[in-house]
Amino acid sequence: MHLLAAGASFVILCILYFSVYLPTTTNHNKTVVVPPIEGKQFDQLEPIFRAANLQYQVHDSSYSSDYPALAVLKQYPPAGSKVKEGRKIFLSVNQRNPPTVVVPDLVDGSVINAEAVLRSSQLKLGNIELVPGPYQIVKEMRYSGQAIVASSLVPKGALIDLVVMDGLSAEEPDSIR
């Protein structure tokens, strides 16, 4: 009889714990939807999070030339997710200054190869200036109108202009030698 009473008491306590106590203390079924904030400026976030009753924390920073400085690049949990009120949303923010990358050696290579190497180095192909010359190869690299050499440091995503021989002339121009 004592064992039966103890077992019944245990079952009643478990039912009360899981159906009354836990749902009230953990706000069971009381969720908010995470707002879309990717691409928004960091100084615009406070009112958005206050209205949604959420918190935020910058978890990481990286660089993307597609967004302005201090724009939100990523968020976790993603927009549209259902979370409990007061939950922290972790953000990745675009850096103010782009990191620098090393300019690869493109001289004496083809334009097709130069474009692929620039892309893999996180740089962009700018203008191509054709000059007379016997071969169709890159003769010079320029950044912001100035000649640069391989292993120079430039901002990530920078435009690198190329001076390319046209392959139509029999001899190299003096200005490029």
C-alpha positions in Angstrom: 0.0 0.0 0.0 2.8 2.4 0.9 4.6 1.5 -2.4 1.4 2.2 -4.4 0.9 5.6 -2.7 4.6 6.6 -3.3 4.2 5.6 -7.0 1.0 7.5 -7.4 2.6 10.6 -5.7 5.6 10.3 -8.1 3.3 10.2 -11.2 1.3 13.2 -10.0 4.5 15.2 -9.3 5.8 14.4 -12.7 2.6 15.4 -14.4 2.5 18.7 -12.5 6.2 19.3 -13.2 6.0 18.8 -17.0 2.6 20.2 -17.6 2.4 23.2 -15.2 5.9 24.2 -13.9 8.1 23.8 -17.0 5.7 25.5 -19.4 5.3 28.6 -17.2 9.0 29.0 -16.4 10.2 28.4 -19.9 7.5 30.4 -21.7 6.4 27.3 -23.6 4.7 28.2 -27.0 5.4 31.9 -26.5 7.7 32.8 -29.5 8.6 35.7 -31.6 9.7 35.8 -35.2 13.3 36.9 -35.9 13.2 40.0 -38.1 15.2 40.2 -41.3 18.2 42.4 -40.6 20.8 41.3 -43.1 22.1 44.3 -45.1 20.9 46.8 -42.5 23.3 49.3 -40.9 24.4 48.6 -37.3 23.0 51.9 -36.0 19.5 50.9 -37.2 19.3 47.7 -35.1 18.3 49.0 -31.7 14.7 49.9 -32.5 14.2 46.7 -34.5 15.3 44.5 -31.7 13.5 46.4 -29.0 10.2 46.1 -30.9 10.7 42.3 -31.3 11.8 41.9 -27.6 15.1 40.4 -28.7 18.7 41.0 -27.9 21.7 41.0 -30.3 25.4 40.4 -30.1 28.1 40.9 -32.7 29.7 37.5 -33.0 32.0 38.0 -36.0 33.1 40.5 -38.5 34.3 39.9 -42.1 34.5 41.9 -45.3 32.3 42.0 -48.3 32.6 44.7 -51.0 28.9 44.2 -51.8 27.8 45.9 -48.5 28.7 49.2 -46.8 30.8 49.3 -43.7 29.1 48.1 -40.5 26.2 46.5 -42.4 24.9 43.2 -41.1 26.2 40.4 -43.3 24.7 37.3 -41.5 22.4 36.6 -38.6 21.8 33.5 -36.5 19.1 32.3 -36.1 18.1 33.4 -39.6 15.2 35.7 -40.4 11.8 34.1 -40.0 12.9 31.7 -37.3 10.7 31.4 -34.2 12.6 32.0 -30.9 11.7 32.8 -27.3 11.4 36.4 -26.2 14.7 37.9 -25.0 16.8 35.5 -27.1 20.2 36.8 -28.4 20.6 37.0 -32.1 24.2 36.6 -33.2 25.4 38.9 -36.0 28.3 39.1 -38.4 29.1 42.7 -39.3 31.0 44.1 -42.3 34.3 45.6 -41.4 35.0 49.3 -41.7 38.2 48.8 -43.7 38.8 46.1 -46.2 41.6 43.7 -45.4 44.6 43.9 -47.8 45.6 41.1 -50.2 48.8 40.5 -52.2 48.7 41.3 -55.9 49.6 38.2 -57.9 52.2 38.3 -60.7 50.2 38.6 -63.9 52.9 40.1 -66.2 53.7 37.9 -69.2 50.6 35.9 -68.8 47.3 35.8 -70.8 44.3 38.0 -70.0 42.2 34.9 -69.4 44.7 33.6 -66.9 45.0 37.0 -65.3 41.2 37.2 -64.8 41.1 33.8 -63.1 44.0 34.6 -60.9 42.6 38.0 -59.9 39.3 36.3 -59.0 41.0 33.7 -56.9 43.0 36.4 -55.1 39.7 38.3 -54.3 40.5 41.1 -56.7 38.6 42.4 -59.7 39.6 43.0 -63.3 39.4 46.6 -64.1 40.0 48.3 -67.5 42.2 46.6 -70.2 44.4 49.0 -72.2 45.6 47.6 -75.5 49.1 48.7 -76.7 51.0 47.6 -79.7 53.1 44.4 -79.3 53.9 41.1 -80.9 52.1 38.9 -78.4 48.7 38.9 -76.6 50.1 39.1 -73.0 49.9 41.3 -70.0 52.7 43.8 -69.9 51.8 45.9 -66.8 49.4 46.0 -63.9 47.9 49.3 -62.5 46.0 50.2 -59.4 44.3 53.6 -59.1 46.1 54.7 -62.3 49.6 53.9 -60.9 51.8 51.0 -62.0 52.1 48.3 -59.4 54.3 45.2 -59.1 53.5 41.7 -57.9 53.4 41.2 -54.1 52.1 44.8 -53.5 49.3 45.1 -51.0 45.9 46.4 -52.1 42.5 46.4 -50.5 40.4 43.2 -51.0 38.1 43.6 -53.9 40.2 46.3 -55.6 40.1 46.9 -59.3 43.4 46.0 -61.1 43.8 47.5 -64.6 45.9 45.7 -67.1 48.0 46.9 -70.0 47.9 44.2 -72.6 49.8 43.9 -75.9 47.4 43.5 -78.9 49.5 40.8 -80.8 49.4 42.8 -84.0 52.7 44.6 -84.0 56.1 43.1 -84.8 58.0 44.8 -82.0 57.4 45.8 -78.4 56.6 49.5 -77.6 59.3 51.4 -75.9 57.0 52.8 -73.2 56.3 49.4 -71.8 59.7 47.8 -71.8 
